[in-house]
Amino acid sequence: MTSQTTDAPEPDACPTCHALTTTERQARATHDHSRATDYRILLRRHLDTTHPAHRPTRL
């Protein structure tokens, strides 16, 4: 693991996670589906790099 991973805050307390989730919800609320998808992808990438142990698994 890198220091970025071990020093990263938990996803619930991470300002980047919060900002990406909030922006995705706002885009969804305004029916901007393309933008919402973009922010979901950015959140997944962020989770993979910063919080890999907390990334949800696919079913």
C-alpha positions in Angstrom: 0.0 0.0 0.0 1.0 3.5 -0.6 1.0 6.3 2.0 -1.9 7.8 0.1 -4.0 4.8 0.8 -3.0 4.4 4.5 -3.4 8.1 5.3 -6.7 8.6 3.5 -9.7 9.3 5.6 -12.6 6.9 5.7 -15.0 7.4 2.7 -17.7 8.8 5.0 -15.3 11.6 6.2 -13.5 12.2 2.9 -14.3 15.6 1.4 -13.6 14.4 -2.1 -16.1 11.5 -1.7 -18.7 13.9 -0.3 -18.2 16.4 -3.1 -18.5 13.8 -5.8 -21.5 12.2 -4.3 -23.3 15.6 -3.7 -22.6 16.7 -7.3 -23.8 13.3 -8.7 -27.1 13.7 -6.7 -27.6 17.3 -7.9 -27.1 16.2 -11.5 -29.6 13.4 -11.0 -32.1 15.8 -9.5 -31.9 18.0 -12.5 -32.1 15.0 -14.9 -28.6 15.6 -16.2 -27.9 11.9 -16.6 -24.7 12.3 -18.5 -23.2 14.5 -15.8 -24.5 12.1 -13.1 -22.8 9.2 -14.8 -19.5 11.2 -15.1 -19.5 11.8 -11.3 -20.3 8.1 -10.5 -17.3 7.2 -12.6 -15.1 9.8 -10.9 -16.3 8.5 -7.5 -15.4 4.9 -8.5 -12.0 5.9 -9.6 -11.4 7.9 -6.4 -12.6 4.9 -4.3 -10.3 2.6 -6.2 -7.2 4.8 -5.7 -7.8 6.3 -2.3 -10.1 3.9 -0.5 -9.7 0.5 -2.2 -10.8 -1.5 0.9 -14.1 0.4 0.9 -15.1 0.1 -2.7 -18.3 -1.9 -3.1 -18.0 -5.1 -4.9 -20.2 -5.9 -7.9 -22.8 -8.7 -7.6 
